[in-house]
Amino acid sequence: MHPMQYFELLVAMLLAIIALHYAAHRLGLPPAVALLSGGALLAFLPGLPVISLDPELVLVIFLPPLLMDGAWFIALGHMKRHMLGIVSLAVGAVIFTTLLVAVVVHLLMPSLPWAACAALGAIVSPPDAVSARAVLQRVKLPRRLSILLEGESLLNDATGLVLFRFAIAAGVTGSFSAVDALGSFLALLVGGLLVGAAIGAAWVLLVRRLGDEYLMIASSMLAPWSAYLLGETFHVSGVIATVTTGLICGWYQHVVFSAAVRMRGTSFWAVMIFLMEATVFMLIGSSLRGVVERVGGFGVVLDDMAVPVLVILLALIVARFAWVFGSDALLRLFCAMGLPHRAPLGAARSAVLSWAGMRGVVTLAVALSVPQDFPGRDFMLVAAFGVILGTVLLQGTTLGLLIRWAGLSDTEHERPRLSMSEAEAAMAKAQAVRVEALAYDADGTLLHPQLLTRYQRRAEISADYAGQEEHYADRLHAHFDLVLEAIAAGRAELLRLHRAGDIDEHVLQELERDLDLEELSAWSAKA
């Protein structure tokens, strides 16, 4: 293909992303389902080239920023509080699933070496960060479940990738040492933590000194790739390095970013992540044609591979349910014995946690990286795609229904000590105290009476509103509806003045920005 045709294909894919996203919204479907299905259909359109993905390039392009995004916004305090549960899912569940799938595959295909069975288990065992985000950001979960799933999605890829490398090495060399594997795993983990901490610290120092908004945003965009590539260069876990960098940057961005950088950077980052997530699912769907043609067509897939793939998919689901419910039963045992522990999840929460196991781009990219002459490679590719398709279409479309059916809500000890309105009241009180301290000159003369009255009044209103949100809800909505009407009237007059030639572009843009900020504030308060 001519380079211009590649660009045209990219533009067409972006247009398809917008159309499929809109269709999913109108039909009430998760966008991941529409994008994956749409990409698969587009792959077989006449005249389009076969999409061939470079696995290393796919991981390097998409995985670091998506991991960074998850780490940047995760509640670090809650993550530390639930770290044992996160590690149980990200390490224990992945190892358990790998072993169970390996046994199932060996029973289905006795001629396949154990190393190949373990490699396939490692490929399909870790739920995908991108798939999890695509579903979780559109459902409401209790805080504990949300943290467990977010934390798992950040760390489980590292476990799966390490297991995969060990399995491939065992298949190539014909030997395996559990002691050496454990030592290598710890080295990859510690090395990734050190590299991520170094990049995170360097980012904080750099951003403090740049002084330019756009350079600060650009440096933030480059941080995940820097951490991942440096980690891989030093032969440690690039995933752990990226997550560590993201946690550090997310913690310090509150003090090193100005309001302008945060607003502009967040907007830029949100659009970039949206396009990357959508592109990932489109590429997964588009790669179906290449996978099918590589193994000999749909006939071969349906006749020889469909049943084993379905059994593997069932084994994945059973393994996750067994691990989650088994872990919860262990917590109940600790409770009965009076040992210190976290409270059990319960059946409803355990079911939701077990069902949230969608696979995605990492599974496909790792399957594509299997050496050409490795035993069972074609079946691994088909199994990887089948697992992605099955989990996204089945679990992705029904997870929201399961959550609504379970009727989950935060328990008392999971809720933060202060509600948003109570935190707002504390913030308003601190502002009023500061203004009062600076509103008078050295002689005691009041210099800013209107400002002082404004902040004192805001503190009083916030204190009265805290804890009585439902009582004031109707009046609050009516208040901000009127504010939005006033903003709309001001915007109409501003445009009339500009169209009439009474003001220039500079005045229009400056006053329009003020109206934009006022409107965003009103919508936020109304929500």
C-alpha positions in Angstrom: 0.0 0.0 0.0 1.0 3.6 -0.7 1.8 5.7 2.4 -1.1 7.9 1.6 -3.4 4.9 1.6 -2.3 4.0 5.1 -3.2 7.5 6.2 -6.6 7.3 4.5 -7.1 4.0 6.3 -6.3 5.6 9.6 -8.7 8.4 9.0 -11.4 5.9 8.0 -10.8 3.9 11.2 -11.2 7.0 13.3 -14.4 7.9 11.6 -15.6 4.3 12.2 -14.7 4.7 15.9 -16.9 7.7 16.2 -19.8 6.0 14.4 -19.5 2.8 16.4 -19.2 4.6 19.7 -22.3 6.6 18.9 -24.2 3.5 17.9 -23.2 1.8 21.1 -24.4 4.8 23.1 -27.8 4.7 21.3 -28.2 1.0 21.7 -27.1 0.9 25.3 -24.1 -1.4 24.6 -20.6 -1.2 26.0 -18.5 0.7 23.4 -15.8 -2.1 23.6 -18.4 -4.6 22.2 -19.4 -2.3 19.3 -15.8 -1.5 18.4 -14.6 -5.1 18.6 -17.5 -6.3 16.5 -17.2 -3.4 14.0 -13.5 -4.0 13.6 -14.1 -7.7 12.9 -16.7 -6.9 10.3 -14.5 -4.3 8.6 -11.6 -6.7 8.4 -13.5 -8.8 5.8 -14.7 -5.9 3.6 -13.4 -6.4 0.0 -10.4 -4.3 -0.9 -9.2 -3.7 2.6 -5.7 -5.1 3.4 -5.1 -7.8 6.0 -4.2 -6.1 9.4 -1.0 -7.6 10.7 0.0 -6.4 14.2 3.5 -6.3 15.4 3.1 -7.5 19.0 6.0 -5.6 20.5 5.0 -2.4 18.8 1.4 -2.8 19.9 2.4 -3.3 23.5 4.9 -0.4 23.5 2.4 2.1 21.8 -0.7 1.3 23.8 0.1 -0.4 27.1 2.2 2.3 28.8 -0.2 5.3 28.5 -3.2 3.2 29.4 -1.4 1.8 32.5 -0.3 5.3 33.3 -3.9 6.6 33.1 -5.1 3.9 35.5 -2.3 4.5 38.0 -2.6 8.3 37.8 -6.2 8.4 38.9 -6.4 5.4 41.3 -7.1 6.2 44.9 -3.6 5.4 46.3 -4.7 5.2 50.0 -7.4 2.7 49.2 -5.0 0.8 47.0 -2.6 0.4 49.9 -5.4 -0.6 52.2 -6.5 -3.4 49.8 -3.1 -4.4 48.5 -3.4 -8.0 49.8 -6.6 -8.5 47.8 -5.1 -6.8 44.8 -1.9 -9.0 44.9 -4.2 -12.1 45.4 -5.9 -11.3 42.1 -3.0 -10.0 40.2 -0.5 -12.7 41.1 -2.4 -15.6 42.8 -5.4 -15.7 40.5 -3.2 -15.4 37.4 -0.9 -18.3 38.5 -3.9 -20.4 39.5 -5.7 -19.7 36.1 -2.5 -20.5 34.2 -2.1 -23.8 35.9 -5.7 -24.8 35.5 -5.8 -23.8 31.8 -2.6 -25.7 31.2 -4.1 -28.9 32.7 -7.3 -28.4 30.6 -5.4 -27.9 27.4 -3.2 -30.9 28.0 -6.3 -33.0 28.6 -7.8 -31.7 25.4 -4.6 -32.0 23.3 -2.3 -34.6 24.9 0.2 -34.3 22.1 0.9 -30.6 23.0 4.0 -30.3 25.3 3.4 -29.0 28.9 5.4 -25.9 28.2 3.1 -25.0 25.3 0.0 -25.6 27.5 1.5 -23.4 30.2 2.3 -20.7 27.6 -1.3 -20.7 26.5 -2.4 -20.5 30.1 -0.2 -17.5 30.7 -1.4 -15.8 27.5 -5.1 -15.9 28.5 -4.9 -15.8 32.3 -4.6 -12.0 33.0 -7.7 -9.9 32.6 -6.9 -6.8 30.5 -6.4 -3.3 31.8 -8.0 -1.7 28.7 -11.0 -4.0 28.7 -11.5 -3.5 32.4 -11.4 0.3 32.1 -13.8 0.3 29.1 -16.4 -1.5 31.2 -15.7 -0.1 34.7 -15.9 3.5 33.8 -19.5 3.1 32.8 -20.8 1.2 35.8 -21.1 2.2 39.5 -19.3 -0.2 41.8 -18.7 -0.1 45.6 -15.3 1.5 46.4 -13.7 -1.8 47.5 -14.6 -3.7 44.4 -13.6 -0.8 42.2 -10.2 -0.6 43.8 -9.6 -4.4 43.6 -10.4 -4.4 39.9 -8.4 -1.3 39.1 -5.4 -2.5 41.1 -5.6 -5.9 39.6 -5.7 -4.5 36.0 -2.5 -2.5 36.7 -0.4 -5.4 38.0 -1.6 -8.7 36.5 -0.1 -8.1 33.1 3.3 -8.2 34.7 2.6 -11.6 36.2 1.2 -13.0 32.9 4.1 -11.7 30.9 6.6 -13.2 33.3 4.9 -16.6 33.3 4.7 -16.5 29.5 8.4 -15.9 29.2 9.2 -18.8 31.6 6.9 -21.1 29.6 8.5 -20.2 26.3 12.0 -20.6 27.7 11.0 -24.0 29.1 9.6 -25.0 25.7 12.8 -23.9 23.9 15.4 -25.2 26.3 13.4 -28.2 27.7 14.1 -27.4 31.3 12.5 -25.4 34.1 13.5 -24.4 37.6 10.9 -23.0 40.1 13.7 -21.5 42.2 15.2 -19.7 39.3 11.8 -18.6 38.1 11.0 -17.1 41.5 14.3 -15.3 41.7 13.8 -13.9 38.2 10.3 -12.7 39.1 11.5 -10.9 42.2 14.3 -9.3 40.2 11.9 -8.1 37.5 9.6 -6.7 40.2 12.2 -4.9 42.3 13.9 -3.6 39.2 10.7 -2.3 37.8 9.9 -0.5 41.0 13.3 1.1 41.0 13.1 2.3 37.4 9.6 3.6 37.9 10.5 5.4 41.0 13.5 7.0 39.3 11.4 8.2 36.3 8.7 9.4 38.6 11.1 11.4 40.7 12.8 12.8 37.6 9.3 13.9 36.3 8.5 15.7 39.5 11.8 17.6 39.5 11.5 18.4 35.8 7.9 19.7 36.0 8.8 21.9 38.9 11.4 23.7 36.8 9.9 23.8 33.3 7.6 26.7 33.9 5.8 26.3 30.6 2.3 24.8 30.5 2.7 22.9 27.2 6.1 21.6 28.1 4.7 20.3 31.4 1.9 18.5 29.6 4.3 17.1 27.0 6.6 15.7 29.7 3.7 14.1 31.4 2.7 12.4 28.1 6.2 11.0 27.6 6.6 9.7 31.2 4.8 6.3 30.7 6.8 5.5 27.5 10.1 6.5 29.2 9.4 4.3 32.2 8.3 1.3 30.1 11.2 1.5 27.6 13.8 2.1 30.2 12.4 -0.9 32.2 12.6 -3.1 29.2 16.1 -1.8 28.3 17.3 -2.9 31.8 15.5 -6.2 31.4 13.1 -5.6 34.3 9.3 -5.3 34.3 8.3 -2.3 32.1 4.7 -2.8 33.3 5.7 -2.4 37.0 8.0 0.6 36.1 5.1 2.3 34.3 2.6 1.7 37.1 5.1 3.0 39.7 5.7 6.1 37.6 2.0 6.7 37.2 1.4 6.4 41.0 4.1 8.9 41.8 3.0 11.4 39.1 -0.6 11.0 40.1 0.3 11.7 43.8 2.4 14.8 43.1 0.4 16.3 40.2 -1.8 18.0 42.8 1.1 20.2 44.0 3.2 20.6 40.9 0.5 21.5 38.4 -1.2 24.8 38.2 -5.0 25.0 37.6 -4.4 25.8 33.9 -2.0 22.9 33.3 -4.4 20.5 35.1 -7.4 21.5 33.1 -5.6 21.6 29.7 -3.6 18.5 30.4 -6.6 16.5 31.7 -8.6 17.4 28.6 -5.7 16.5 26.2 -5.0 13.2 28.1 -8.7 12.2 28.2 -9.0 12.5 24.4 -5.8 10.7 23.8 -6.8 7.8 26.1 -10.2 7.6 24.5 -8.7 7.3 21.0 -6.2 4.7 22.2 -8.7 2.5 23.9 -11.1 2.7 20.9 -8.2 2.0 18.5 -7.1 -1.1 20.5 -10.5 -2.7 20.2 -10.7 -1.8 16.5 -7.3 -3.4 15.9 -8.2 -6.5 17.8 -11.3 -6.9 15.7 -9.5 -6.1 12.5 -6.8 -8.7 13.2 -9.5 -11.5 13.1 -9.0 -11.9 9.3 -5.3 -12.5 9.6 -5.7 -15.0 12.4 -8.3 -17.0 10.5 -6.3 -17.0 7.2 -3.2 -18.0 9.1 -4.7 -21.2 10.4 -6.5 -22.2 7.1 -9.9 -20.5 7.2 -13.1 -20.6 9.1 -13.7 -24.2 8.3 -10.6 -25.3 10.2 -11.4 -23.0 13.1 -15.0 -24.3 13.4 -14.2 -28.0 12.8 -10.9 -28.4 14.8 -10.6 -25.6 17.3 -14.1 -24.2 18.3 -14.8 -26.8 21.0 -11.4 -26.6 22.7 -11.6 -22.8 22.7 -15.0 -22.9 24.3 -13.7 -25.3 26.9 -10.7 -23.0 27.6 -13.1 -20.0 27.9 -15.2 -22.0 30.4 -12.1 -23.0 32.3 -11.0 -19.3 32.6 -14.4 -18.3 34.0 -14.5 -21.3 36.5 -10.9 -20.6 37.6 -11.7 -17.0 38.5 -14.9 -17.9 40.3 -13.0 -20.6 42.2 -10.2 -18.3 43.2 -12.5 -15.4 44.3 -15.0 -17.5 46.2 -12.2 -19.6 47.7 -10.4 -16.5 48.9 -13.6 -15.1 50.3 -14.3 -18.4 52.1 -10.8 -18.1 53.6 -11.6 -14.7 54.9 -14.7 -16.1 56.5 -12.6 -18.8 58.2 -10.3 -16.1 59.6 -13.3 -14.3 60.8 -14.6 -17.4 62.6 -11.2 -18.0 64.2 -11.0 -14.4 65.4 -7.8 -13.6 63.3 -7.2 -10.1 62.0 -8.4 -9.8 58.4 -10.5 -7.8 55.9 -14.2 -8.3 56.0 -15.4 -11.0 53.5 -16.9 -9.7 50.3 -20.1 -11.8 50.4 -21.7 -13.8 47.6 -23.0 -10.8 45.5 -19.7 -8.9 45.5 -17.7 -12.1 44.8 -19.9 -12.9 41.9 -19.4 -9.4 40.4 -15.7 -9.6 41.0 -15.5 -13.1 39.4 -17.5 -12.0 36.3 -15.3 -8.9 35.6 -12.5 -10.8 33.8 -12.4 -9.4 30.2 -9.3 -10.1 28.1 -7.9 -7.7 25.5 -4.9 -6.4 23.6 -2.2 -7.8 25.9 -3.6 -11.4 25.4 -3.6 -10.9 21.6 -0.2 -9.2 21.4 1.5 -11.9 23.6 -0.1 -14.7 21.5 1.3 -13.0 18.3 4.8 -13.0 19.9 5.0 -16.8 20.2 7.9 -18.0 18.1 6.9 -19.3 14.7 8.1 -22.8 15.2 6.7 -23.1 18.8 4.4 -26.1 19.2 0.7 -25.2 19.0 1.2 -21.6 17.9 -1.8 -21.5 15.5 -4.1 -22.9 18.1 -2.8 -20.3 20.6 -3.7 -17.5 18.3 -7.2 -18.8 17.7 -7.7 -19.5 21.4 -6.4 -16.0 22.4 -8.8 -14.3 19.9 -11.7 -16.6 21.0 -11.1 -15.8 24.6 -11.0 -12.0 23.9 -14.2 -12.2 21.8 -16.0 -14.4 24.3 -15.2 -12.4 27.4 -15.8 -9.0 25.9 -19.1 -10.0 24.3 -20.4 -12.2 27.1 -19.0 -10.6 30.3 -18.8 -7.0 28.9 -22.5 -6.9 27.9 -23.8 -8.5 31.1 -21.6 -7.1 33.8 -23.7 -4.0 34.2 -26.9 -6.1 34.5 -25.2 -8.2 37.1 -24.2 -5.2 39.1 -27.7 -3.7 39.0 -29.2 -7.1 39.9 -26.8 -7.4 42.9 -27.8 -4.0 44.2 -24.4 -3.3 45.6 -23.5 -0.2 47.7 -20.7 0.9 49.9 -20.8 -0.4 53.5 -20.3 2.0 56.3 -16.6 1.3 56.8 -15.9 1.7 53.1 -17.3 5.2 52.9 -14.8 8.1 53.3 -14.9 9.9 56.6 -16.3 13.1 55.0 -18.9 13.4 52.2 -18.2 15.7 49.3 -20.5 18.4 50.8 -18.7 18.1 54.2 -15.3 18.4 52.5 -16.6 21.4 50.6 -17.7 23.0 53.9 -14.2 22.4 55.4 -12.6 24.0 52.3 -14.9 27.0 52.4 -14.2 27.5 56.1 -10.4 27.5 55.5 -10.9 30.0 52.7 -13.0 32.3 54.9 -10.4 32.2 57.7 -7.6 33.0 55.3 -9.5 35.9 53.7 -10.5 37.3 57.1 -6.8 37.2 58.1 -5.8 39.3 55.1 -8.8 41.5 54.7 -7.5 44.1 57.2 -4.4 46.3 57.1 -2.0 46.7 59.9 -4.2 49.4 61.6 -7.2 47.1 61.6 -9.0 48.9 58.7 -11.1 46.6 56.6 -9.8 46.8 53.1 -12.0 44.1 51.4 -15.4 44.2 52.9 -17.3 42.6 49.9 -14.7 39.9 49.5 -14.9 39.0 53.2 -18.7 39.0 53.2 -18.7 36.8 50.1 -16.4 34.1 51.6 -18.1 34.2 55.0 -21.4 33.7 53.4 -20.1 30.9 51.3 -18.7 29.2 54.4 -22.1 29.5 56.2 -24.0 28.1 53.2 -21.6 25.2 52.8 -21.8 24.3 56.5 -25.7 24.4 56.3 -25.8 22.3 53.2 -23.4 19.6 54.4 -25.3 16.5 55.3 -28.6 17.8 54.0 -28.1 17.3 50.3 -31.5 15.7 49.7 -33.3 18.5 51.5 -31.7 21.1 49.3 -31.6 19.1 46.0 -34.6 20.7 44.2 -33.6 24.3 45.2 -30.0 23.6 44.2 -31.0 22.3 40.8 -33.3 25.3 40.2 -30.6 27.7 41.3 -28.0 26.3 38.8 -30.6 26.0 36.0 -31.1 29.7 36.4 -27.3 30.2 36.4 -27.0 28.2 33.2 -29.8 30.3 31.6 -27.9 33.5 32.6 -24.7 32.1 31.1 -26.5 31.2 27.8 -27.9 34.8 27.7 -24.4 36.2 28.2 -22.9 34.0 25.5 -25.6 35.0 23.0 -24.9 38.7 23.7 -21.2 38.1 23.4 -21.6 36.5 20.0 -23.9 39.3 18.9 -21.3 41.9 19.8 -18.6 40.0 17.9 -20.8 39.4 14.8 -21.7 43.1 14.8 -18.0 44.0 14.8 -18.2 45.8 18.2 -15.5 43.5 19.7 -12.5 41.7 18.3 -11.4 38.1 18.5 -9.2 38.7 21.6 -12.1 40.0 23.6 -14.4 37.3 22.4 -12.0 34.5 23.4 -11.2 36.0 26.8 -14.8 36.5 27.8 -15.8 33.2 26.2 -13.2 31.4 28.4 -14.7 33.1 31.5 -18.2 31.9 30.5 -16.9 28.4 29.8 -15.3 28.2 33.3 -18.5 29.5 34.8 -20.6 26.9 32.9 -18.4 24.0 33.8 -18.6 25.1 37.5 -22.4 25.2 37.3 -22.7 21.8 35.7 -20.3 20.3 38.2 -22.3 21.8 41.1 -25.6 20.7 39.6 -24.4 17.1 39.2 
